[in-house]
């Protein structure tokens, strides 16, 4: 019975996740996908560092006309910010990525100091 329970528990952790949700735990608080920068600041405090850059992305739009469909391309600019949190030597450094002010990704780096 114990072997079955252990196998079921292990298989639960090995299953692929259904989505790649960006989530960051700060003490007892949790911030996830689409959180604002203000929400992250309130729950996690000031990061160790902040980096920012702008990316341009081509975006195609299709317009249907009476006789002909036309496709137009325009350039959209995104502001990308990366905030780095160091929660100490026993936890991983967390890099929080914002796109146009909204949380889109959380990556782990090495252990903090």
C-alpha positions in Angstrom: 0.0 0.0 0.0 2.8 2.4 0.9 4.6 1.6 -2.4 1.4 2.4 -4.3 1.0 5.7 -2.5 4.6 6.6 -3.1 4.3 5.8 -6.8 1.1 7.9 -7.2 2.7 10.8 -5.4 5.8 10.6 -7.6 3.8 10.3 -10.8 1.9 13.5 -9.9 5.1 15.5 -9.8 6.3 14.0 -13.1 3.2 15.0 -15.0 3.7 17.9 -17.4 2.0 21.1 -16.4 -1.0 22.2 -18.4 0.3 25.8 -18.7 3.4 27.7 -18.1 2.0 30.2 -15.6 4.3 32.8 -14.3 4.1 32.8 -10.5 6.3 34.3 -7.8 6.0 33.7 -4.0 7.1 36.5 -1.8 6.8 35.3 1.8 3.1 34.5 2.2 2.1 36.6 -0.8 1.7 35.2 -4.4 1.8 37.1 -7.6 1.0 35.5 -11.0 0.4 36.1 -14.7 -0.8 39.6 -15.7 -0.1 41.2 -12.3 0.8 44.8 -12.4 4.2 46.2 -11.4 2.5 48.0 -8.5 1.0 44.7 -7.3 4.5 43.0 -7.4 6.0 46.0 -5.5 3.3 45.8 -2.8 3.7 42.1 -2.3 7.5 41.6 -2.9 9.0 45.0 -2.1 11.8 46.7 -4.2 13.9 44.4 -6.3 17.6 44.1 -6.1 17.9 45.5 -9.7 15.7 46.7 -12.6 16.6 46.5 -16.3 14.5 47.8 -19.1 14.6 47.8 -22.9 12.2 48.3 -25.9 11.5 45.7 -28.6 9.8 46.2 -31.9 7.6 43.5 -33.3 5.9 43.3 -36.7 2.2 42.8 -36.5 0.0 41.8 -39.5 -3.6 42.8 -39.8 -5.9 41.5 -42.5 -8.7 43.6 -43.8 -11.5 42.2 -45.9 -12.8 44.4 -48.7 -15.6 43.9 -51.1 -13.3 42.8 -53.9 -9.9 42.1 -52.4 -8.5 41.1 -49.0 -5.5 43.2 -48.0 -2.8 42.6 -45.4 -1.1 45.4 -43.6 1.9 45.2 -41.4 2.7 47.7 -38.6 5.4 47.9 -36.0 4.4 47.6 -32.4 6.8 48.6 -29.6 6.9 46.6 -26.3 8.6 47.8 -23.2 10.3 44.8 -21.4 11.4 45.1 -17.8 13.3 42.6 -15.8 13.3 42.9 -12.0 15.7 40.7 -10.0 14.9 39.5 -6.5 17.4 38.0 -4.2 15.7 36.2 -1.3 18.9 34.9 0.3 21.4 32.1 0.1 18.9 29.3 0.6 16.6 30.4 -2.2 16.9 30.9 -5.9 17.3 34.4 -7.4 14.0 35.2 -9.2 13.9 37.3 -12.4 10.5 38.8 -13.0 9.7 39.8 -16.5 7.1 42.5 -17.4 5.8 43.3 -20.8 4.1 46.7 -21.1 3.8 46.8 -17.3 2.2 43.4 -16.8 3.9 40.2 -15.4 4.5 37.7 -18.2 7.3 35.4 -16.9 9.3 34.4 -13.8 12.7 32.7 -14.2 14.9 31.2 -11.6 18.7 31.9 -11.5 21.3 30.5 -9.2 21.1 30.7 -5.4 21.1 34.1 -3.8 23.7 35.5 -1.5 
